[in-house]
Amino acid sequence: MSTTRAQQGVPYTPGRSGDVVAGLLNDGRAESVAKAAVTEAVRRGARLRFVQIVEEGLSPDERAEADQATFRAAVHALRGLRGIPCRFEVVTGDPTPTLLELTRGAAALIVGTDEGTARTIARRCVAHAECPVVTVPISAA
């Protein structure tokens, strides 16, 4: 088994578990969720899936903005780390069922929990996910 340095003093050792999925909403607070997902992936030796979920009906410019937001949050969370396998996705759909679908075979799901939509999504994911769910209190981050 090979080991790659994840960050100074913390080794990243690839494991055999499913992916850690970071469920990101385009609400300007995705970086806290992305950082928590990186921490969880390093702890588990898992791959990372940064998933931005967008609503249907977005204009091409709005969709491009969502793509950039996902990438930016992930890059900031990965800053200073090397050797962590990850991928970036933008999925169109209703956040809750989309996230629940992504939990099949996942090592963990990381979602934000704050007032409004994010809190509702997090509660439903905790209740129905097929993997452990880590909730990140965004307002406290």
N, CA, C and O atoms as a MOPAC input file, in Angstrom:
PM7 MOZYME 1SCF
protein

 N      0.85300 1    -1.17900 1     0.00000 1
 C      0.00000 1     0.00000 1     0.00000 1
 C      0.89100 1     1.23100 1     0.00000 1
 O      1.80900 1     1.34000 1     0.81300 1
 N      0.62500 1     2.14800 1    -0.90100 1
 C      1.45100 1     3.35300 1    -0.97600 1
 C      0.87100 1     4.45500 1    -0.10100 1
 O     -0.33100 1     4.50200 1     0.16000 1
 N      1.73900 1     5.32300 1     0.33800 1
 C      1.32300 1     6.45000 1     1.16100 1
 C      1.80400 1     7.73200 1     0.51000 1
 O      2.96400 1     7.84000 1     0.11400 1
 N      0.91600 1     8.69500 1     0.40300 1
 C      1.24300 1    10.00500 1    -0.14700 1
 C      0.99200 1    11.03600 1     0.93400 1
 O      0.01900 1    10.91700 1     1.67900 1
 N      1.83200 1    12.03500 1     1.04000 1
 C      1.64100 1    13.07000 1     2.06200 1
 C      0.39600 1    13.88100 1     1.73900 1
 O      0.30700 1    14.47300 1     0.66300 1
 N     -0.54800 1    13.91500 1     2.63600 1
 C     -1.75500 1    14.70400 1     2.43800 1
 C     -1.52000 1    16.14300 1     2.86400 1
 O     -1.90900 1    17.07800 1     2.16400 1
 N     -0.90700 1    16.30900 1     3.96800 1
 C     -0.51900 1    17.63600 1     4.44100 1
 C      0.64200 1    17.40300 1     5.38600 1
 O      0.89000 1    16.27300 1     5.80500 1
 N      1.32800 1    18.42500 1     5.71000 1
 C      2.50400 1    18.25600 1     6.54300 1
 C      2.12600 1    17.55100 1     7.84000 1
 O      1.30200 1    18.04100 1     8.61200 1
 N      2.73700 1    16.39800 1     8.06400 1
 C      2.50300 1    15.66100 1     9.29800 1
 C      1.30500 1    14.73700 1     9.28100 1
 O      1.11000 1    13.99200 1    10.24100 1
 N      0.48700 1    14.75000 1     8.22800 1
 C     -0.69300 1    13.89400 1     8.16800 1
 C     -0.62100 1    13.06000 1     6.89800 1
 O     -0.81500 1    13.59500 1     5.80600 1
 N     -0.34400 1    11.74800 1     7.01100 1
 C     -0.25300 1    10.93500 1     5.80600 1
 C     -1.63100 1    10.59200 1     5.25500 1
 O     -2.57200 1    10.34200 1     6.00700 1
 N     -1.73100 1    10.58400 1     3.94700 1
 C     -2.93100 1    10.09300 1     3.28300 1
 C     -2.61400 1     8.68700 1     2.81300 1
 O     -1.71000 1     8.50000 1     1.99900 1
 N     -3.33300 1     7.70400 1     3.30600 1
 C     -3.13700 1     6.32300 1     2.90700 1
 C     -4.39800 1     5.86000 1     2.19700 1
 O     -5.45400 1     5.76700 1     2.82300 1
 N     -4.31200 1     5.56600 1     0.89900 1
 C     -5.50700 1     5.14000 1     0.17800 1
 C     -6.13900 1     3.91500 1     0.81900 1
 O     -5.45000 1     2.94800 1     1.14300 1
 N     -7.43500 1     3.96100 1     0.99800 1
 C     -8.16800 1     2.84500 1     1.57400 1
 C     -9.01900 1     2.16000 1     0.52200 1
 O     -8.91100 1     2.45400 1    -0.66900 1
 N     -9.85400 1     1.25800 1     0.96600 1
 C    -10.70000 1     0.50500 1     0.04400 1
 C    -12.17100 1     0.87000 1     0.21100 1
 O    -13.03700 1     0.17600 1    -0.32300 1
 N    -12.46400 1     1.91300 1     0.91900 1
 C    -13.85300 1     2.29100 1     1.14500 1
 C    -14.38800 1     3.06900 1    -0.04500 1
 O    -13.64000 1     3.40400 1    -0.96400 1
 N    -15.67700 1     3.35500 1    -0.02800 1
 C    -16.28300 1     4.17200 1    -1.07200 1
 C    -15.81700 1     5.61200 1    -0.96000 1
 O    -15.01000 1     5.96100 1    -0.09800 1
 N    -16.33800 1     6.42900 1    -1.84300 1
 C    -15.97200 1     7.84400 1    -1.87200 1
 C    -16.58600 1     8.61700 1    -0.71100 1
 O    -17.64600 1     8.25700 1    -0.20000 1
 N    -15.90600 1     9.68200 1    -0.30600 1
 C    -16.50700 1    10.68500 1     0.56100 1
 C    -17.13500 1    11.70300 1    -0.38100 1
 O    -16.45600 1    12.27400 1    -1.23400 1
 N    -18.43500 1    11.92400 1    -0.22000 1
 C    -19.18100 1    12.82200 1    -1.09400 1
 C    -19.43600 1    14.13300 1    -0.36300 1
 O    -20.02100 1    14.14800 1     0.72000 1
 N    -18.99100 1    15.23300 1    -0.96500 1
 C    -19.25900 1    16.56800 1    -0.42400 1
 C    -20.43100 1    17.15000 1    -1.19800 1
 O    -20.29600 1    17.47700 1    -2.37700 1
 N    -21.57400 1    17.28200 1    -0.54800 1
 C    -22.76200 1    17.85300 1    -1.18400 1
 C    -22.71800 1    19.36400 1    -1.06200 1
 O    -22.92800 1    19.91500 1     0.01800 1
 N    -22.44500 1    20.02700 1    -2.16800 1
 C    -22.25600 1    21.47800 1    -2.16500 1
 C    -23.43800 1    22.18000 1    -2.81300 1
 O    -23.87300 1    21.81100 1    -3.90400 1
 N    -23.94700 1    23.18500 1    -2.13700 1
 C    -24.98500 1    24.03800 1    -2.70700 1
 C    -24.34300 1    25.34500 1    -3.12100 1
 O    -23.38400 1    25.79500 1    -2.49400 1
 N    -24.85600 1    25.94700 1    -4.15600 1
 C    -24.30000 1    27.20900 1    -4.65000 1
 C    -24.85500 1    28.35600 1    -3.81100 1
 O    -25.61400 1    29.19400 1    -4.29900 1
 N    -24.46100 1    28.37500 1    -2.53800 1
 C    -24.97800 1    29.38000 1    -1.61500 1
 C    -23.87300 1    30.24900 1    -1.02100 1
 O    -24.11100 1    31.00700 1    -0.08000 1
 N    -22.66500 1    30.13800 1    -1.57200 1
 C    -21.55800 1    30.94900 1    -1.09400 1
 C    -20.86300 1    30.41300 1     0.13700 1
 O    -19.90800 1    31.01900 1     0.62500 1
 N    -21.33500 1    29.26300 1     0.65700 1
 C    -20.74200 1    28.71300 1     1.87700 1
 C    -20.23100 1    27.29200 1     1.68000 1
 O    -20.06700 1    26.54700 1     2.64600 1
 N    -19.98300 1    26.92200 1     0.44500 1
 C    -19.58400 1    25.55000 1     0.13400 1
 C    -18.19700 1    25.19500 1     0.64900 1
 O    -17.89900 1    24.01700 1     0.84400 1
 N    -17.35800 1    26.17600 1     0.87000 1
 C    -15.98200 1    25.88000 1     1.26800 1
 C    -15.90700 1    25.16000 1     2.61400 1
 O    -15.04900 1    24.29500 1     2.79100 1
 N    -16.77400 1    25.48900 1     3.55900 1
 C    -16.76900 1    24.80500 1     4.86100 1
 C    -17.08800 1    23.32400 1     4.70400 1
 O    -16.47400 1    22.47600 1     5.35100 1
 N    -18.05000 1    23.01900 1     3.84300 1
 C    -18.40200 1    21.62300 1     3.58100 1
 C    -17.23700 1    20.92300 1     2.88200 1
 O    -16.89700 1    19.78800 1     3.21700 1
 N    -16.63300 1    21.60000 1     1.91800 1
 C    -15.50100 1    21.01700 1     1.18900 1
 C    -14.33500 1    20.71400 1     2.13200 1
 O    -13.71300 1    19.65700 1     2.02500 1
 N    -14.03900 1    21.62400 1     3.04400 1
 C    -12.94700 1    21.39800 1     4.00500 1
 C    -13.24000 1    20.20000 1     4.90800 1
 O    -12.35800 1    19.38100 1     5.16700 1
 N    -14.47400 1    20.10000 1     5.38300 1
 C    -14.84600 1    18.96000 1     6.22400 1
 C    -14.74100 1    17.65600 1     5.43600 1
 O    -14.34900 1    16.62700 1     5.98800 1
 N    -15.08700 1    17.69400 1     4.16200 1
 C    -14.99800 1    16.49900 1     3.32000 1
 C    -13.54600 1    16.07600 1     3.11500 1
 O    -13.23800 1    14.88500 1     3.12900 1
 N    -12.66500 1    17.03700 1     2.92600 1
 C    -11.23900 1    16.72300 1     2.78100 1
 C    -10.73200 1    16.04500 1     4.05000 1
 O    -10.04300 1    15.02800 1     3.97900 1
 N    -11.06900 1    16.60100 1     5.20300 1
 C    -10.65000 1    16.01700 1     6.47700 1
 C    -11.15100 1    14.58200 1     6.60600 1
 O    -10.40400 1    13.69500 1     7.01800 1
 N    -12.40500 1    14.35600 1     6.25700 1
 C    -12.99600 1    13.01400 1     6.35600 1
 C    -12.34000 1    12.04300 1     5.37200 1
 O    -12.08800 1    10.88800 1     5.71400 1
 N    -12.06900 1    12.50200 1     4.16700 1
 C    -11.43800 1    11.63800 1     3.16500 1
 C    -10.02700 1    11.23600 1     3.58900 1
 O     -9.62900 1    10.08400 1     3.41900 1
 N     -9.27800 1    12.17900 1     4.13600 1
 C     -7.92800 1    11.86800 1     4.61700 1
 C     -8.01200 1    10.85600 1     5.75600 1
 O     -7.24400 1     9.89400 1     5.80000 1
 N     -8.94300 1    11.07800 1     6.67100 1
 C     -9.10500 1    10.17100 1     7.80900 1
 C     -9.43400 1     8.75100 1     7.34800 1
 O     -8.93500 1     7.77900 1     7.91700 1
 N    -10.26500 1     8.63500 1     6.32700 1
 C    -10.70600 1     7.32300 1     5.84600 1
 C     -9.81300 1     6.73500 1     4.75500 1
 O     -9.92100 1     5.55100 1     4.43600 1
 N     -8.93500 1     7.55200 1     4.18500 1
 C     -8.16500 1     7.09200 1     3.03100 1
 C     -9.04900 1     6.88800 1     1.82100 1
 O     -8.81700 1     5.98200 1     1.02000 1
 N    -10.06400 1     7.73100 1     1.68400 1
 C    -11.06300 1     7.59300 1     0.61700 1
 C    -10.86600 1     8.64300 1    -0.47200 1
 O    -10.21000 1     9.66500 1    -0.26500 1
 N    -11.44200 1     8.36800 1    -1.62200 1
 C    -11.48700 1     9.36700 1    -2.69200 1
 C    -12.55000 1    10.39900 1    -2.34200 1
 O    -13.43600 1    10.15200 1    -1.52300 1
 N    -12.44200 1    11.56000 1    -2.98000 1
 C    -13.39200 1    12.65800 1    -2.76200 1
 C    -14.22700 1    12.89900 1    -4.00100 1
 O    -13.71500 1    12.87700 1    -5.12000 1
 N    -15.50400 1    13.12700 1    -3.80100 1
 C    -16.39300 1    13.57200 1    -4.87700 1
 C    -17.00400 1    14.88700 1    -4.42200 1
 O    -17.81500 1    14.91800 1    -3.49700 1
 N    -16.61400 1    15.96100 1    -5.07000 1
 C    -17.22100 1    17.26100 1    -4.81300 1
 C    -18.40300 1    17.38200 1    -5.76400 1
 O    -18.22100 1    17.43900 1    -6.98000 1
 N    -19.61700 1    17.42200 1    -5.21200 1
 C    -20.81500 1    17.43700 1    -6.04700 1
 C    -21.60300 1    18.71500 1    -5.78700 1
 O    -22.12100 1    18.93200 1    -4.69100 1
 N    -21.68100 1    19.55100 1    -6.80900 1
 C    -22.49800 1    20.77100 1    -6.76300 1
 C    -23.86500 1    20.41000 1    -7.32200 1
 O    -23.95900 1    19.91300 1    -8.44400 1
 N    -24.91300 1    20.64700 1    -6.56900 1
 C    -26.25800 1    20.34200 1    -7.03700 1
 C    -26.95000 1    21.64700 1    -7.38800 1
 O    -27.06800 1    22.55200 1    -6.56200 1
 N    -27.40700 1    21.72400 1    -8.63800 1
 C    -28.05800 1    22.93700 1    -9.12900 1
 C    -29.47900 1    22.61200 1    -9.56900 1
 O    -29.79000 1    21.49000 1    -9.96800 1
 N    -30.32100 1    23.61900 1    -9.48600 1
 C    -31.71100 1    23.44700 1    -9.89300 1
 C    -31.83000 1    23.46000 1   -11.41100 1
 O    -30.99900 1    24.04000 1   -12.10900 1
 N    -32.87400 1    22.81300 1   -11.90500 1
 C    -33.14100 1    22.84100 1   -13.33900 1
 C    -33.54700 1    24.25200 1   -13.74100 1
 O    -34.04400 1    25.02800 1   -12.92400 1
 N    -33.33100 1    24.56600 1   -14.99900 1
 C    -33.76400 1    25.85100 1   -15.52500 1
 C    -32.74400 1    26.96500 1   -15.41700 1
 O    -33.06200 1    28.11800 1   -15.70700 1
 N    -31.52500 1    26.65100 1   -15.00600 1
 C    -30.50100 1    27.68900 1   -14.93600 1
 C    -30.05800 1    28.08000 1   -16.34100 1
 O    -30.03100 1    27.25800 1   -17.25600 1
 N    -29.72000 1    29.32700 1   -16.48300 1
 C    -29.16500 1    29.79300 1   -17.75300 1
 C    -27.75200 1    29.22900 1   -17.90200 1
 O    -27.16500 1    28.77900 1   -16.91800 1
 N    -27.19700 1    29.24500 1   -19.11500 1
 C    -25.81200 1    28.78400 1   -19.28000 1
 C    -24.82800 1    29.55100 1   -18.39200 1
 O    -23.88000 1    28.96600 1   -17.87000 1
 N    -25.04900 1    30.85400 1   -18.21800 1
 C    -24.16600 1    31.63900 1   -17.34900 1
 C    -24.29300 1    31.20900 1   -15.89100 1
 O    -23.28800 1    31.09900 1   -15.18800 1
 N    -25.52100 1    30.96400 1   -15.43200 1
 C    -25.72800 1    30.51900 1   -14.05300 1
 C    -25.11900 1    29.13100 1   -13.83400 1
 O    -24.54900 1    28.85400 1   -12.77900 1
 N    -25.24500 1    28.27700 1   -14.82700 1
 C    -24.66600 1    26.93200 1   -14.73200 1
 C    -23.13800 1    27.01400 1   -14.66200 1
 O    -22.50400 1    26.30900 1   -13.87600 1
 N    -22.55600 1    27.88500 1   -15.49400 1
 C    -21.09700 1    28.06600 1   -15.47400 1
 C    -20.64400 1    28.60300 1   -14.12200 1
 O    -19.59700 1    28.20900 1   -13.60800 1
 N    -21.44000 1    29.50700 1   -13.54900 1
 C    -21.11600 1    30.05400 1   -12.22700 1
 C    -21.13800 1    28.94900 1   -11.16700 1
 O    -20.27600 1    28.91500 1   -10.28900 1
 N    -22.12400 1    28.04600 1   -11.24700 1
 C    -22.20000 1    26.92400 1   -10.30900 1
 C    -20.99200 1    26.00400 1   -10.46900 1
 O    -20.41900 1    25.54600 1    -9.48000 1
 N    -20.60700 1    25.73700 1   -11.71400 1
 C    -19.41800 1    24.91300 1   -11.97000 1
 C    -18.18700 1    25.53700 1   -11.31800 1
 O    -17.40800 1    24.85300 1   -10.65300 1
 N    -18.02800 1    26.82600 1   -11.51400 1
 C    -16.87000 1    27.53500 1   -10.96000 1
 C    -16.89700 1    27.53600 1    -9.43600 1
 O    -15.85500 1    27.40500 1    -8.79400 1
 N    -18.08900 1    27.68300 1    -8.85600 1
 C    -18.20700 1    27.70600 1    -7.39500 1
 C    -17.76100 1    26.37400 1    -6.78900 1
 O    -17.06100 1    26.35500 1    -5.77600 1
 N    -18.16400 1    25.26700 1    -7.40500 1
 C    -17.75700 1    23.95100 1    -6.93000 1
 C    -16.25100 1    23.79500 1    -7.00100 1
 O    -15.60700 1    23.38800 1    -6.03300 1
 N    -15.70500 1    24.12000 1    -8.14600 1
 C    -14.27000 1    23.97600 1    -8.34700 1
 C    -13.49100 1    24.85900 1    -7.37600 1
 O    -12.50500 1    24.41600 1    -6.78700 1
 N    -13.92900 1    26.09800 1    -7.20800 1
 C    -13.24600 1    27.04600 1    -6.31800 1
 C    -13.26700 1    26.54200 1    -4.86800 1
 O    -12.23800 1    26.56400 1    -4.19200 1
 N    -14.43000 1    26.09100 1    -4.39200 1
 C    -14.53600 1    25.59100 1    -3.01300 1
 C    -13.63300 1    24.37600 1    -2.80400 1
 O    -12.96400 1    24.25900 1    -1.77700 1
 N    -13.62000 1    23.48200 1    -3.77900 1
 C    -12.79400 1    22.28200 1    -3.66800 1
 C    -11.31200 1    22.62100 1    -3.68300 1
 O    -10.53900 1    22.09200 1    -2.88300 1
 N    -10.92100 1    23.49500 1    -4.58400 1
 C     -9.50400 1    23.87300 1    -4.67500 1
 C     -9.04400 1    24.54000 1    -3.38700 1
 O     -7.94600 1    24.26000 1    -2.90400 1
 N     -9.85800 1    25.40600 1    -2.83100 1
 C     -9.49000 1    26.05700 1    -1.56300 1
 C     -9.36000 1    25.02200 1    -0.44800 1
 O     -8.44900 1    25.10600 1     0.37500 1
 N    -10.26500 1    24.05100 1    -0.41900 1
 C    -10.21000 1    23.02200 1     0.62500 1
 C     -8.99300 1    22.11600 1     0.46900 1
 O     -8.46200 1    21.60500 1     1.45500 1
 N     -8.55700 1    21.92000 1    -0.75900 1
 C     -7.41200 1    21.04800 1    -1.03800 1
 C     -6.07600 1    21.77100 1    -0.98200 1
 O     -5.02400 1    21.14300 1    -1.10500 1
 N     -6.10900 1    23.06900 1    -0.79900 1
 C     -4.87500 1    23.86500 1    -0.81500 1
 C     -3.84600 1    23.28800 1     0.15500 1
 O     -4.14200 1    23.04400 1     1.32400 1
 N     -2.64200 1    23.07800 1    -0.35200 1
 C     -1.55000 1    22.57400 1     0.47200 1
 C     -1.49600 1    21.05800 1     0.58000 1
 O     -0.56900 1    20.52000 1     1.18500 1
 N     -2.45500 1    20.37100 1     0.01400 1
 C     -2.48900 1    18.91000 1     0.07000 1
 C     -2.09500 1    18.33800 1    -1.28500 1
 O     -2.26700 1    18.98000 1    -2.32100 1
 N     -1.56900 1    17.12800 1    -1.26000 1
 C     -1.21600 1    16.45400 1    -2.51100 1
 C     -1.62600 1    14.99600 1    -2.42200 1
 O     -1.68900 1    14.41500 1    -1.33800 1
 N     -1.90000 1    14.42100 1    -3.57100 1
 C     -2.11000 1    12.98500 1    -3.64600 1
 C     -3.46900 1    12.48700 1    -3.21800 1
 O     -3.64600 1    11.28300 1    -3.03000 1
 N     -4.43400 1    13.37000 1    -3.05600 1
 C     -5.77600 1    12.93400 1    -2.68500 1
 C     -6.60500 1    12.83800 1    -3.96400 1
 O     -6.84800 1    13.85400 1    -4.61600 1
 N     -7.04000 1    11.64000 1    -4.33100 1
 C     -7.82700 1    11.51400 1    -5.55500 1
 C     -9.19800 1    12.15200 1    -5.37400 1
 O     -9.88200 1    11.91700 1    -4.37800 1
 N     -9.58300 1    12.95900 1    -6.34800 1
 C    -10.88000 1    13.61800 1    -6.25100 1
 C    -11.43800 1    13.88700 1    -7.63700 1
 O    -10.72500 1    13.84400 1    -8.63900 1
 N    -12.72000 1    14.16300 1    -7.66200 1
 C    -13.36200 1    14.57600 1    -8.90200 1
 C    -14.41800 1    15.61200 1    -8.57800 1
 O    -14.88000 1    15.73000 1    -7.44300 1
 N    -14.78900 1    16.36100 1    -9.60900 1
 C    -15.73200 1    17.45900 1    -9.47400 1
 C    -16.92000 1    17.17300 1   -10.37600 1
 O    -16.75700 1    16.78400 1   -11.53200 1
 N    -18.11900 1    17.36800 1    -9.83700 1
 C    -19.32100 1    17.11200 1   -10.61500 1
 C    -20.33200 1    18.21800 1   -10.36300 1
 O    -20.39800 1    18.78500 1    -9.27200 1
 N    -21.11200 1    18.51200 1   -11.38500 1
 C    -22.27200 1    19.37300 1   -11.22300 1
 C    -23.46700 1    18.55000 1   -11.67300 1
 O    -23.51200 1    18.07200 1   -12.80600 1
 N    -24.43700 1    18.38500 1   -10.77700 1
 C    -25.61000 1    17.56900 1   -11.04100 1
 C    -26.83600 1    18.46700 1   -10.99600 1
 O    -26.98000 1    19.28900 1   -10.09200 1
 N    -27.71700 1    18.30600 1   -11.97500 1
 C    -28.96400 1    19.06100 1   -12.00300 1
 C    -30.05400 1    18.22400 1   -11.35600 1
 O    -30.24200 1    17.05800 1   -11.70300 1
 N    -30.77200 1    18.82500 1   -10.41200 1
 C    -31.87000 1    18.11000 1    -9.78400 1
 C    -32.20700 1    18.64700 1    -8.41100 1
 O    -31.63200 1    19.62900 1    -7.94100 1
 N    -33.15500 1    17.97600 1    -7.78400 1
 C    -33.58200 1    18.30400 1    -6.43000 1
 C    -32.49300 1    17.80800 1    -5.47100 1
 O    -32.12600 1    16.63500 1    -5.52500 1
 N    -31.96900 1    18.67500 1    -4.59600 1
 C    -30.82300 1    18.29200 1    -3.76200 1
 C    -31.02300 1    17.04500 1    -2.90300 1
 O    -30.14200 1    16.18600 1    -2.87100 1
 N    -32.14300 1    16.92100 1    -2.21500 1
 C    -32.28900 1    15.80300 1    -1.28000 1
 C    -32.26200 1    14.44800 1    -1.96900 1
 O    -31.43100 1    13.61400 1    -1.61000 1
 N    -33.13500 1    14.18400 1    -2.94900 1
 C    -33.05900 1    12.86300 1    -3.58400 1
 C    -31.74200 1    12.62600 1    -4.32200 1
 O    -31.26600 1    11.49400 1    -4.40500 1
 N    -31.16300 1    13.68500 1    -4.85000 1
 C    -29.87600 1    13.54500 1    -5.53600 1
 C    -28.80000 1    13.10900 1    -4.55200 1
 O    -28.04200 1    12.18000 1    -4.83200 1
 N    -28.72800 1    13.76600 1    -3.40900 1
 C    -27.73800 1    13.39300 1    -2.39500 1
 C    -27.98500 1    11.98300 1    -1.87200 1
 O    -27.04100 1    11.21700 1    -1.68100 1
 N    -29.23500 1    11.64200 1    -1.64300 1
 C    -29.53500 1    10.29800 1    -1.14900 1
 C    -29.10900 1     9.23600 1    -2.15500 1
 O    -28.62300 1     8.17500 1    -1.76300 1
 N    -29.28200 1     9.50300 1    -3.42600 1
 C    -28.81500 1     8.57800 1    -4.46600 1
 C    -27.29400 1     8.42000 1    -4.39600 1
 O    -26.77200 1     7.31600 1    -4.55600 1
 N    -26.59500 1     9.51800 1    -4.15900 1
 C    -25.13200 1     9.48800 1    -4.09800 1
 C    -24.59800 1     8.73300 1    -2.88500 1
 O    -23.42800 1     8.35000 1    -2.86500 1
 N    -25.44400 1     8.51200 1    -1.86800 1
 C    -24.97100 1     7.80600 1    -0.67500 1
 C    -24.84100 1     6.30600 1    -0.89600 1
 O    -24.21000 1     5.61800 1    -0.09300 1
 N    -25.42100 1     5.79400 1    -1.96100 1
 C    -25.30900 1     4.35600 1    -2.23900 1
 C    -23.85700 1     4.02100 1    -2.55000 1
 O    -23.31700 1     4.46700 1    -3.56200 1
 N    -23.24100 1     3.25500 1    -1.70200 1
 C    -21.85500 1     2.85300 1    -1.89800 1
 C    -20.82600 1     3.87200 1    -1.43300 1
 O    -19.62500 1     3.63700 1    -1.56500 1
 N    -21.27500 1     4.99700 1    -0.89300 1
 C    -20.34400 1     6.03100 1    -0.42300 1
 C    -19.81500 1     5.67900 1     0.96200 1
 O    -20.46600 1     4.96800 1     1.72800 1
 N    -18.62800 1     6.18600 1     1.27200 1
 C    -18.06500 1     6.02400 1     2.61200 1
 C    -18.73700 1     6.97800 1     3.58400 1
 O    -18.97600 1     6.62900 1     4.74000 1
 N    -19.04400 1     8.19100 1     3.11200 1
 C    -19.68100 1     9.21000 1     3.95000 1
 C    -20.20700 1    10.32100 1     3.05600 1
 O    -19.71200 1    10.53900 1     1.95000 1
 N    -21.21000 1    11.01200 1     3.55200 1
 C    -21.76100 1    12.19600 1     2.90200 1
 C    -21.52500 1    13.37700 1     3.83000 1
 O    -21.80700 1    13.30000 1     5.02600 1
 N    -21.01000 1    14.46600 1     3.28000 1
 C    -20.76600 1    15.67500 1     4.06100 1
 C    -21.69300 1    16.75400 1     3.51800 1
 O    -21.65200 1    17.06700 1     2.32800 1
 N    -22.53000 1    17.32400 1     4.38400 1
 C    -23.46400 1    18.37400 1     3.96900 1
 C    -23.46500 1    19.50400 1     4.99000 1
 O    -23.15000 1    19.30300 1     6.16300 1
 N    -23.82000 1    20.67600 1     4.53000 1
 C    -23.95600 1    21.82300 1     5.41700 1
 C    -25.31400 1    21.82300 1     6.07400 1
 O    -26.29300 1    21.32600 1     5.51800 1
 N    -25.36000 1    22.38300 1     7.26200 1
 C    -26.63900 1    22.53800 1     7.94000 1
 C    -26.69300 1    23.94300 1     8.50900 1
 O    -25.86000 1    24.32800 1     9.32900 1
 N    -27.64500 1    24.67500 1     8.08200 1
 C    -27.84100 1    26.03900 1     8.52600 1
 C    -29.33600 1    26.29400 1     8.46200 1
 O    -30.11100 1    25.35300 1     8.29300 1
 N    -29.74100 1    27.49200 1     8.58800 1
 C    -31.17100 1    27.77300 1     8.51300 1
 C    -31.68500 1    27.53600 1     7.10300 1
 O    -30.94100 1    27.63700 1     6.12800 1
 N    -32.95800 1    27.22200 1     7.01300 1
 C    -33.59500 1    27.11500 1     5.71300 1
 C    -33.32900 1    25.81200 1     4.99600 1
 O    -33.33300 1    24.73700 1     5.59500 1
 N    -33.09600 1    25.93000 1     3.69900 1
 C    -32.97500 1    24.77800 1     2.81300 1
 C    -31.88400 1    23.81400 1     3.24600 1
 O    -32.11400 1    22.60400 1     3.27700 1
 N    -30.71100 1    24.31600 1     3.58000 1
 C    -29.59700 1    23.43500 1     3.94600 1
 C    -29.94100 1    22.57800 1     5.16400 1
 O    -29.58300 1    21.40200 1     5.21000 1
 N    -30.62100 1    23.14700 1     6.13600 1
 C    -30.99000 1    22.38600 1     7.33400 1
 C    -31.97400 1    21.26800 1     6.98500 1
 O    -31.83600 1    20.14200 1     7.46200 1
 N    -32.95800 1    21.58200 1     6.15700 1
 C    -33.94200 1    20.58100 1     5.75000 1
 C    -33.27800 1    19.44500 1     4.98800 1
 O    -33.56100 1    18.27300 1     5.24100 1
 N    -32.40100 1    19.78800 1     4.06000 1
 C    -31.68200 1    18.77400 1     3.28300 1
 C    -30.84700 1    17.90400 1     4.21400 1
 O    -30.86200 1    16.67900 1     4.09300 1
 N    -30.12500 1    18.51800 1     5.13600 1
 C    -29.27500 1    17.76400 1     6.06100 1
 C    -30.10100 1    16.79900 1     6.90900 1
 O    -29.71200 1    15.64500 1     7.08700 1
 N    -31.21900 1    17.25300 1     7.42600 1
 C    -32.06500 1    16.38100 1     8.25800 1
 C    -32.55600 1    15.17500 1     7.47100 1
 O    -32.54000 1    14.05000 1     7.97200 1
 N    -32.99100 1    15.41100 1     6.24100 1
 C    -33.48500 1    14.30200 1     5.41700 1
 C    -32.35900 1    13.33000 1     5.07700 1
 O    -32.56800 1    12.11700 1     5.04600 1
 N    -31.18100 1    13.85900 1     4.82500 1
 C    -30.04500 1    12.98200 1     4.52400 1
 C    -29.67000 1    12.13500 1     5.73000 1
 O    -29.41800 1    10.93800 1     5.59300 1
 N    -29.63100 1    12.74000 1     6.90200 1
 C    -29.31200 1    11.98600 1     8.12100 1
 C    -30.33300 1    10.86400 1     8.32400 1
 O    -29.97100 1     9.75600 1     8.71800 1
 N    -31.60000 1    11.15100 1     8.05700 1
 C    -32.65900 1    10.16800 1     8.28200 1
 C    -32.66100 1     9.03700 1     7.26000 1
 O    -33.04600 1     7.91500 1     7.58800 1
 N    -32.23800 1     9.31200 1     6.02400 1
 C    -32.44600 1     8.32400 1     4.96000 1
 C    -31.19700 1     7.87600 1     4.20500 1
 O    -31.29600 1     7.01700 1     3.32900 1
 N    -30.04900 1     8.41800 1     4.51100 1
 C    -28.82800 1     8.08300 1     3.76100 1
 C    -28.40600 1     6.63800 1     3.99800 1
 O    -28.70200 1     6.04900 1     5.03700 1
 N    -27.71400 1     6.08400 1     3.01800 1
 C    -27.20900 1     4.71700 1     3.10300 1
 C    -25.74700 1     4.66800 1     3.54200 1
 O    -25.07900 1     3.64600 1     3.38700 1
 N    -25.26100 1     5.77600 1     4.08900 1
 C    -23.89400 1     5.84000 1     4.61100 1
 C    -23.89700 1     6.85100 1     5.76100 1
 O    -24.88500 1     7.56100 1     5.94900 1
 N    -22.81700 1     6.92500 1     6.52600 1
 C    -22.74600 1     7.95100 1     7.56700 1
 C    -22.83300 1     9.35600 1     6.95900 1
 O    -22.32900 1     9.60400 1     5.86300 1
 N    -23.47300 1    10.25800 1     7.68300 1
 C    -23.61600 1    11.64700 1     7.24000 1
 C    -22.94600 1    12.54900 1     8.26500 1
 O    -23.22000 1    12.45900 1     9.46200 1
 N    -22.06700 1    13.41800 1     7.78400 1
 C    -21.42300 1    14.42200 1     8.62800 1
 C    -22.06100 1    15.75400 1     8.28000 1
 O    -22.04500 1    16.17600 1     7.12400 1
 N    -22.62600 1    16.41700 1     9.28800 1
 C    -23.23400 1    17.72500 1     9.04700 1
 C    -22.28600 1    18.81100 1     9.53500 1
 O    -21.67000 1    18.69500 1    10.59500 1
 N    -22.18700 1    19.85900 1     8.74400 1
 C    -21.27700 1    20.96600 1     9.03800 1
 C    -22.12100 1    22.19600 1     9.33900 1
 O    -22.80600 1    22.70300 1     8.45100 1
 N    -22.08400 1    22.69000 1    10.59000 1
 C    -22.83600 1    23.91000 1    10.91200 1
 C    -22.14600 1    25.11800 1    10.28700 1
 O    -21.17400 1    25.64200 1    10.83100 1
 N    -22.65300 1    25.54600 1     9.15800 1
 C    -22.00900 1    26.59100 1     8.36700 1
 C    -21.87900 1    27.89800 1     9.13900 1
 O    -20.83400 1    28.54600 1     9.07900 1
 N    -22.91300 1    28.29000 1     9.85600 1
 C    -22.87100 1    29.58100 1    10.55100 1
 C    -21.80400 1    29.61100 1    11.63800 1
 O    -21.35300 1    30.68500 1    12.03400 1
 N    -21.39700 1    28.43800 1    12.12600 1
 C    -20.36400 1    28.37400 1    13.16100 1
 C    -18.97100 1    28.25600 1    12.56100 1
 O    -17.97400 1    28.34500 1    13.27800 1
 N    -18.90000 1    28.05700 1    11.24900 1
 C    -17.59200 1    27.85000 1    10.60300 1
 C    -16.84000 1    29.13900 1    10.44400 1
 O    -15.72600 1    29.14400 1     9.92100 1

